[in-house]
């Protein structure tokens, strides 16, 4: 790890600004996203990984479309397929 003084010098930030950033709390929007992400993951696991992420996000709590899209990318949930798709071949002539 590098000394704080050198990192601040290279990144062109003050040491006081760095320590203020380290101590700051997440915004209410970020805190709500984290809370919603936990609910989404729990609902996904409760469904035995059979629900797709869009459906699970909607089950967690109604929210804006952009927020649901961001959470789908944040949580890489992949649904488990219960049945193999039926592959039919064309009739023989």
N, CA, C and O atoms as a DFTB+ gen file, in Angstrom:
372 C
 N C O
     1  1       0.845      -1.169       0.000
     2  2       0.000       0.000       0.000
     3  2       0.896       1.241       0.000
     4  3       2.002       1.227       0.541
     5  1       0.407       2.286      -0.604
     6  2       1.178       3.528      -0.719
     7  2       0.815       4.479       0.417
     8  3      -0.295       4.411       0.945
     9  1       1.715       5.348       0.792
    10  2       1.395       6.346       1.824
    11  2       0.297       7.296       1.327
    12  3       0.217       7.623       0.143
    13  1      -0.533       7.720       2.263
    14  2      -1.660       8.605       1.943
    15  2      -1.168       9.903       1.305
    16  3      -1.780      10.401       0.360
    17  1      -0.079      10.446       1.810
    18  2       0.436      11.708       1.295
    19  2       0.777      11.612      -0.186
    20  3       0.449      12.513      -0.958
    21  1       1.432      10.526      -0.589
    22  2       1.811      10.352      -1.997
    23  2       0.574      10.123      -2.860
    24  3       0.476      10.671      -3.958
    25  1      -0.365       9.325      -2.378
    26  2      -1.591       9.083      -3.157
    27  2      -2.359      10.386      -3.373
    28  3      -2.842      10.646      -4.475
    29  1      -2.472      11.194      -2.338
    30  2      -3.187      12.466      -2.472
    31  2      -2.467      13.392      -3.436
    32  3      -3.105      14.119      -4.198
    33  1      -1.154      13.369      -3.407
    34  2      -0.375      14.212      -4.313
    35  2      -0.573      13.785      -5.765
    36  3      -0.747      14.626      -6.647
    37  1      -0.546      12.487      -6.007
    38  2      -0.711      11.962      -7.369
    39  2      -2.136      12.188      -7.871
    40  3      -2.336      12.521      -9.039
    41  1      -3.122      12.009      -7.001
    42  2      -4.529      12.140      -7.404
    43  2      -5.045      13.577      -7.347
    44  3      -6.198      13.846      -7.685
    45  1      -4.180      14.492      -6.917
    46  2      -4.525      15.917      -6.843
    47  2      -5.713      16.191      -5.924
    48  3      -6.612      16.961      -6.261
    49  1      -5.701      15.545      -4.758
    50  2      -6.711      15.812      -3.733
    51  2      -5.982      16.158      -2.440
    52  3      -4.833      15.765      -2.238
    53  1      -6.654      16.890      -1.578
    54  2      -6.037      17.230      -0.290
    55  2      -6.185      16.047       0.662
    56  3      -7.072      15.209       0.499
    57  1      -5.317      15.994       1.644
    58  2      -5.418      14.925       2.642
    59  2      -6.725      15.050       3.417
    60  3      -7.367      14.046       3.724
    61  1      -7.119      16.290       3.735
    62  2      -8.374      16.501       4.457
    63  2      -9.556      16.010       3.624
    64  3     -10.491      15.411       4.156
    65  1      -9.507      16.268       2.302
    66  2     -10.573      15.786       1.419
    67  2     -10.621      14.272       1.372
    68  3     -11.702      13.684       1.346
    69  1      -9.460      13.636       1.361
    70  2      -9.414      12.165       1.362
    71  2     -10.043      11.610       2.635
    72  3     -10.872      10.702       2.577
    73  1      -9.649      12.155       3.785
    74  2     -10.191      11.637       5.045
    75  2     -11.678      11.948       5.182
    76  3     -12.409      11.165       5.788
    77  1     -12.140      13.059       4.639
    78  2     -13.574      13.359       4.652
    79  2     -14.322      12.339       3.797
    80  3     -15.417      11.906       4.158
    81  1     -13.732      11.955       2.664
    82  2     -14.353      10.957       1.792
    83  2     -14.415       9.595       2.473
    84  3     -15.410       8.881       2.349
    85  1     -13.347       9.231       3.197
    86  2     -13.304       7.940       3.880
    87  2     -14.384       7.863       4.956
    88  3     -14.999       6.815       5.151
    89  1     -14.613       8.972       5.650
    90  2     -15.556       8.987       6.769
    91  2     -17.014       9.200       6.362
    92  3     -17.906       9.017       7.191
    93  1     -17.280       9.579       5.119
    94  2     -18.650       9.937       4.739
    95  2     -19.553       8.700       4.694
    96  3     -19.100       7.590       4.416
    97  1     -20.816       8.917       4.968
    98  2     -21.836       7.874       4.930
    99  2     -22.408       7.781       3.518
   100  3     -22.394       8.766       2.780
   101  1     -22.914       6.602       3.134
   102  2     -23.535       6.514       1.805
   103  2     -24.802       7.368       1.740
   104  3     -25.464       7.603       2.752
   105  1     -25.119       7.817       0.550
   106  2     -26.316       8.642       0.374
   107  2     -27.559       7.800       0.645
   108  3     -27.492       6.572       0.594
   109  1     -28.692       8.442       0.932
   110  2     -29.927       7.683       1.159
   111  2     -30.296       6.806      -0.045
   112  3     -30.808       5.700       0.129
   113  1     -30.041       7.293      -1.251
   114  2     -30.361       6.515      -2.454
   115  2     -29.494       5.251      -2.525
   116  3     -29.989       4.171      -2.846
   117  1     -28.204       5.393      -2.227
   118  2     -27.306       4.238      -2.236
   119  2     -27.674       3.259      -1.128
   120  3     -27.647       2.047      -1.342
   121  1     -28.013       3.764       0.047
   122  2     -28.418       2.896       1.152
   123  2     -29.680       2.123       0.786
   124  3     -29.795       0.939       1.099
   125  1     -30.627       2.786       0.125
   126  2     -31.857       2.107      -0.302
   127  2     -31.557       1.057      -1.364
   128  3     -32.165      -0.014      -1.353
   129  1     -30.629       1.339      -2.286
   130  2     -30.230       0.344      -3.285
   131  2     -29.627      -0.884      -2.627
   132  3     -29.926      -2.010      -3.022
   133  1     -28.779      -0.678      -1.626
   134  2     -28.173      -1.817      -0.935
   135  2     -29.220      -2.643      -0.191
   136  3     -29.168      -3.873      -0.184
   137  1     -30.174      -1.945       0.437
   138  2     -31.245      -2.653       1.148
   139  2     -32.107      -3.446       0.167
   140  3     -32.476      -4.589       0.438
   141  1     -32.422      -2.838      -0.961
   142  2     -33.224      -3.505      -1.974
   143  2     -32.469      -4.681      -2.586
   144  3     -33.077      -5.698      -2.920
   145  1     -31.151      -4.553      -2.737
   146  2     -30.350      -5.649      -3.281
   147  2     -30.386      -6.855      -2.361
   148  3     -30.434      -7.989      -2.837
   149  1     -30.364      -6.636      -1.052
   150  2     -30.455      -7.749      -0.100
   151  2     -31.812      -8.438      -0.229
   152  3     -31.886      -9.667      -0.230
   153  1     -32.887      -7.651      -0.339
   154  2     -34.228      -8.228      -0.486
   155  2     -34.346      -9.024      -1.782
   156  3     -34.969     -10.085      -1.808
   157  1     -33.755      -8.516      -2.843
   158  2     -33.817      -9.202      -4.135
   159  2     -33.091     -10.543      -4.059
   160  3     -33.604     -11.561      -4.523
   161  1     -31.890     -10.535      -3.470
   162  2     -31.125     -11.780      -3.365
   163  2     -31.868     -12.801      -2.504
   164  3     -31.891     -13.985      -2.840
   165  1     -32.477     -12.358      -1.396
   166  2     -33.234     -13.275      -0.535
   167  2     -34.423     -13.870      -1.279
   168  3     -34.689     -15.067      -1.169
   169  1     -35.141     -13.041      -2.034
   170  2     -36.286     -13.545      -2.798
   171  2     -35.833     -14.536      -3.864
   172  3     -36.507     -15.535      -4.116
   173  1     -34.702     -14.262      -4.483
   174  2     -34.159     -15.164      -5.507
   175  2     -33.789     -16.504      -4.894
   176  3     -34.085     -17.551      -5.470
   177  1     -33.144     -16.484      -3.732
   178  2     -32.763     -17.736      -3.077
   179  2     -33.984     -18.470      -2.541
   180  3     -34.019     -19.701      -2.544
   181  1     -34.995     -17.719      -2.075
   182  2     -36.228     -18.339      -1.590
   183  2     -36.949     -19.085      -2.712
   184  3     -37.623     -20.086      -2.469
   185  1     -36.804     -18.596      -3.919
   186  2     -37.483     -19.221      -5.058
   187  2     -36.659     -20.369      -5.647
   188  3     -36.980     -20.878      -6.721
   189  1     -35.601     -20.775      -4.946
   190  2     -34.705     -21.863      -5.394
   191  2     -34.092     -21.533      -6.752
   192  3     -33.935     -22.408      -7.603
   193  1     -33.750     -20.266      -6.943
   194  2     -33.067     -19.777      -8.144
   195  2     -33.863     -20.032      -9.424
   196  3     -33.279     -20.224     -10.490
   197  1     -35.187     -20.033      -9.321
   198  2     -35.995     -20.265     -10.511
   199  2     -36.573     -18.981     -11.090
   200  3     -37.023     -18.972     -12.236
   201  1     -36.570     -17.899     -10.320
   202  2     -37.084     -16.642     -10.839
   203  2     -35.979     -15.891     -11.549
   204  3     -34.834     -15.890     -11.098
   205  1     -36.312     -15.260     -12.644
   206  2     -35.360     -14.395     -13.318
   207  2     -35.209     -13.092     -12.555
   208  3     -36.086     -12.724     -11.772
   209  1     -34.123     -12.403     -12.771
   210  2     -33.848     -11.195     -11.990
   211  2     -34.888     -10.092     -12.179
   212  3     -35.193      -9.409     -11.201
   213  1     -35.464      -9.865     -13.392
   214  2     -36.470      -8.804     -13.484
   215  2     -37.680      -9.063     -12.589
   216  3     -38.203      -8.139     -11.966
   217  1     -38.122     -10.317     -12.526
   218  2     -39.281     -10.646     -11.708
   219  2     -38.959     -10.515     -10.226
   220  3     -39.794     -10.052      -9.450
   221  1     -37.771     -10.914      -9.832
   222  2     -37.386     -10.827      -8.435
   223  2     -37.260      -9.373      -7.997
   224  3     -37.660      -9.023      -6.888
   225  1     -36.709      -8.529      -8.858
   226  2     -36.574      -7.114      -8.517
   227  2     -37.956      -6.506      -8.328
   228  3     -38.157      -5.713      -7.408
   229  1     -38.893      -6.855      -9.164
   230  2     -40.238      -6.317      -9.034
   231  2     -40.915      -6.842      -7.774
   232  3     -41.742      -6.146      -7.186
   233  1     -40.576      -8.061      -7.351
   234  2     -41.159      -8.604      -6.129
   235  2     -40.635      -7.877      -4.896
   236  3     -41.355      -7.717      -3.911
   237  1     -39.370      -7.436      -4.954
   238  2     -38.734      -6.790      -3.803
   239  2     -39.445      -5.527      -3.373
   240  3     -39.752      -5.368      -2.192
   241  1     -39.709      -4.640      -4.284
   242  2     -40.384      -3.374      -3.982
   243  2     -40.576      -2.620      -5.282
   244  3     -39.678      -2.611      -6.125
   245  1     -41.712      -1.994      -5.463
   246  2     -41.885      -1.201      -6.677
   247  2     -40.837      -0.097      -6.743
   248  3     -40.601       0.607      -5.761
   249  1     -40.222       0.046      -7.888
   250  2     -39.203       1.075      -8.049
   251  2     -39.145       1.489      -9.513
   252  3     -39.801       0.890     -10.365
   253  1     -38.366       2.502      -9.789
   254  2     -38.256       3.021     -11.141
   255  2     -37.562       2.017     -12.060
   256  3     -36.789       1.174     -11.606
   257  1     -37.846       2.119     -13.344
   258  2     -37.282       1.198     -14.325
   259  2     -35.755       1.254     -14.342
   260  3     -35.095       0.218     -14.435
   261  1     -35.190       2.471     -14.252
   262  2     -33.729       2.601     -14.258
   263  2     -33.102       1.937     -13.037
   264  3     -32.036       1.329     -13.141
   265  1     -33.751       2.048     -11.886
   266  2     -33.225       1.420     -10.671
   267  2     -33.259      -0.096     -10.812
   268  3     -32.305      -0.776     -10.435
   269  1     -34.347      -0.627     -11.351
   270  2     -34.421      -2.081     -11.558
   271  2     -33.347      -2.536     -12.531
   272  3     -32.743      -3.590     -12.332
   273  1     -33.096      -1.757     -13.586
   274  2     -32.073      -2.119     -14.562
   275  2     -30.696      -2.115     -13.910
   276  3     -29.889      -3.017     -14.136
   277  1     -30.435      -1.092     -13.100
   278  2     -29.139      -1.002     -12.435
   279  2     -28.941      -2.161     -11.459
   280  3     -27.847      -2.720     -11.376
   281  1     -29.989      -2.523     -10.724
   282  2     -29.868      -3.641      -9.784
   283  2     -29.691      -4.968     -10.508
   284  3     -28.977      -5.845     -10.022
   285  1     -30.326      -5.128     -11.656
   286  2     -30.133      -6.375     -12.413
   287  2     -28.683      -6.535     -12.820
   288  3     -28.158      -7.649     -12.821
   289  1     -28.023      -5.431     -13.167
   290  2     -26.611      -5.508     -13.547
   291  2     -25.707      -5.616     -12.328
   292  3     -24.631      -6.209     -12.395
   293  1     -26.151      -5.040     -11.212
   294  2     -25.367      -5.112      -9.986
   295  2     -25.364      -6.528      -9.416
   296  3     -24.339      -7.009      -8.934
   297  1     -26.502      -7.180      -9.474
   298  2     -26.641      -8.544      -8.950
   299  2     -26.717      -9.517     -10.121
   300  3     -27.787      -9.668     -10.710
   301  1     -25.661     -10.159     -10.465
   302  2     -25.724     -11.088     -11.608
   303  2     -26.445     -12.374     -11.220
   304  3     -25.810     -13.398     -10.969
   305  1     -27.774     -12.315     -11.173
   306  2     -28.574     -13.492     -10.835
   307  2     -28.916     -14.234     -12.114
   308  3     -29.404     -13.636     -13.073
   309  1     -28.667     -15.510     -12.131
   310  2     -29.041     -16.295     -13.306
   311  2     -30.054     -17.341     -12.860
   312  3     -29.808     -18.101     -11.924
   313  1     -31.178     -17.370     -13.531
   314  2     -32.220     -18.303     -13.149
   315  2     -31.864     -19.715     -13.615
   316  3     -31.178     -19.915     -14.617
   317  1     -32.357     -20.676     -12.848
   318  2     -32.105     -22.077     -13.131
   319  2     -33.283     -22.597     -13.942
   320  3     -34.436     -22.407     -13.554
   321  1     -33.006     -23.241     -15.049
   322  2     -34.066     -23.790     -15.882
   323  2     -34.424     -25.173     -15.362
   324  3     -33.553     -26.022     -15.171
   325  1     -35.720     -25.392     -15.135
   326  2     -36.151     -26.667     -14.567
   327  2     -36.270     -27.757     -15.622
   328  3     -36.023     -28.927     -15.333
   329  1     -36.641     -27.391     -16.824
   330  2     -36.831     -28.391     -17.870
   331  2     -35.951     -28.062     -19.058
   332  3     -35.693     -26.898     -19.364
   333  1     -35.506     -29.091     -19.707
   334  2     -34.771     -28.895     -20.949
   335  2     -35.761     -28.516     -22.038
   336  3     -36.858     -29.073     -22.080
   337  1     -35.419     -27.608     -22.899
   338  2     -36.334     -27.272     -23.987
   339  2     -36.503     -28.455     -24.937
   340  3     -35.568     -29.216     -25.186
   341  1     -37.698     -28.584     -25.449
   342  2     -37.982     -29.661     -26.403
   343  2     -37.519     -29.210     -27.772
   344  3     -37.934     -28.166     -28.276
   345  1     -36.656     -30.008     -28.361
   346  2     -36.161     -29.685     -29.702
   347  2     -36.796     -30.649     -30.681
   348  3     -36.529     -31.850     -30.658
   349  1     -37.620     -30.117     -31.519
   350  2     -38.320     -30.953     -32.480
   351  2     -37.645     -30.855     -33.833
   352  3     -37.247     -29.778     -34.277
   353  1     -37.528     -31.973     -34.459
   354  2     -36.944     -31.984     -35.790
   355  2     -38.060     -31.938     -36.816
   356  3     -39.162     -32.425     -36.562
   357  1     -37.784     -31.360     -37.964
   358  2     -38.825     -31.305     -38.998
   359  2     -39.165     -32.729     -39.461
   360  3     -38.315     -33.618     -39.432
   361  1     -40.418     -32.931     -39.887
   362  2     -40.817     -34.280     -40.346
   363  2     -39.985     -34.726     -41.559
   364  3     -39.621     -33.923     -42.418
   365  1     -39.709     -35.994     -41.592
   366  2     -38.914     -36.540     -42.687
   367  2     -39.822     -36.792     -43.876
   368  3     -40.960     -37.230     -43.709
   369  1     -39.334     -36.522     -45.061
   370  2     -40.145     -36.730     -46.272
   371  2     -39.721     -37.951     -47.002
   372  3     -40.294     -38.278     -48.041
